[in-house]
Amino acid sequence: MTGWRHRPIEWLPEDPGVLKALDRNRVTEDGAEAVALTYVNAKAGWVVKRRLQQGDHADWLMENEAGSMAVEVSGTASGDPLGRLGEKKRQVAECSLPVYRLAVVVGFERPSILAGSV
């Protein structure tokens, strides 16, 4: 599987007052999953088959005409998304399913999508 790389994205900033009232971890995780799942669908037609169990070393099982893929997703509100991608690639490499493996990190501080297959 090739062709995965860094992609810039953009969105309108949220009012800081509203953000203070939200669960920062939940917003980051939910936002990252929404962006990542949309990205892999738009990039190669992958569709969600199911959520994987905790401990499977990936978040989602996806399918397209090429087969199945385990996807590990993370989001960073600040910090180094490239370093986080390395962590997530090592994690999804541990998935025991006989499928393709992909890690996706969505950076929110400087909007970006980083993806790497294992």
C-alpha positions in Angstrom: 0.0 0.0 0.0 1.6 3.3 -1.1 0.5 6.9 -1.6 -0.1 7.8 2.1 1.5 11.1 3.1 1.1 14.3 4.9 -1.9 16.5 3.9 -2.7 20.0 4.9 -6.2 20.7 6.0 -8.0 23.8 7.3 -11.0 24.8 9.3 -12.5 27.8 11.0 -11.1 28.3 14.6 -13.5 27.7 17.5 -14.3 30.4 20.0 -11.8 29.9 22.9 -14.6 30.4 25.4 -16.6 27.5 23.9 -13.5 25.3 23.9 -12.9 25.8 27.6 -16.3 24.3 28.3 -15.6 21.1 26.3 -13.8 17.9 27.3 -10.5 18.6 25.4 -9.5 14.9 25.2 -12.9 13.8 23.9 -13.1 16.7 21.3 -9.6 15.9 20.1 -10.2 12.1 19.8 -13.7 12.5 18.2 -12.4 15.2 15.8 -9.4 13.1 14.8 -11.5 10.0 14.1 -14.0 12.0 12.0 -11.1 13.6 9.9 -9.1 10.3 9.6 -12.0 8.1 8.6 -13.1 10.7 6.0 -9.5 11.0 4.7 -9.0 7.3 4.2 -12.4 7.0 2.5 -11.7 9.9 0.1 -8.2 8.7 -0.6 -8.9 5.1 -1.5 -12.5 4.3 -0.9 -12.0 2.6 2.5 -15.3 2.2 4.4 -15.8 1.3 8.1 -16.6 -2.4 8.7 -16.5 -2.2 12.5 -14.8 -0.7 15.6 -12.0 -3.0 16.9 -11.9 -4.2 20.5 -9.6 -2.5 22.9 -6.3 -4.3 22.9 -6.4 -5.1 19.2 -3.7 -2.4 18.6 -6.0 -0.5 16.2 -9.2 1.5 16.3 -11.1 0.6 13.2 -11.4 -2.2 10.6 -12.0 -0.9 7.2 -12.6 -2.5 3.8 -12.4 -1.7 0.1 -11.8 -3.7 -3.1 -8.1 -4.3 -2.1 -9.2 -6.1 1.1 -9.2 -5.1 4.8 -7.2 -2.6 6.8 -6.7 -1.9 10.5 -6.5 1.8 11.2 -5.1 3.4 14.4 -6.2 7.0 14.8 -4.8 9.8 17.1 -5.2 13.5 17.3 -2.9 16.1 18.8 -4.1 19.4 20.1 -0.5 20.6 20.5 2.9 19.1 20.2 4.7 17.0 17.5 2.2 15.1 15.3 5.1 13.5 13.4 6.4 11.9 16.6 3.0 10.7 17.5 2.7 9.1 14.0 5.8 7.1 14.8 4.2 5.9 18.0 0.9 5.0 16.3 2.7 3.1 13.5 4.5 1.0 16.0 1.2 0.3 17.8 -0.8 -0.7 14.7 2.2 -2.9 13.6 1.3 -5.1 16.6 -2.2 -5.8 15.3 -2.6 -9.6 14.8 -5.2 -9.4 12.1 -4.0 -10.5 8.6 -4.8 -7.1 7.1 -3.1 -3.9 5.8 -2.2 -1.5 8.6 -2.4 2.3 8.7 -1.8 4.9 11.3 -3.3 8.4 11.0 -2.6 11.4 13.2 -4.6 14.6 12.9 -2.8 17.7 14.1 -5.1 20.4 15.4 -2.6 23.1 16.5 -1.3 23.4 12.9 -4.1 21.6 10.9 -2.6 18.6 9.2 -3.3 14.9 8.4 -0.3 12.6 8.7 -0.7 8.9 7.6 1.7 6.0 7.3 1.2 2.4 6.4 3.1 -0.4 8.2 
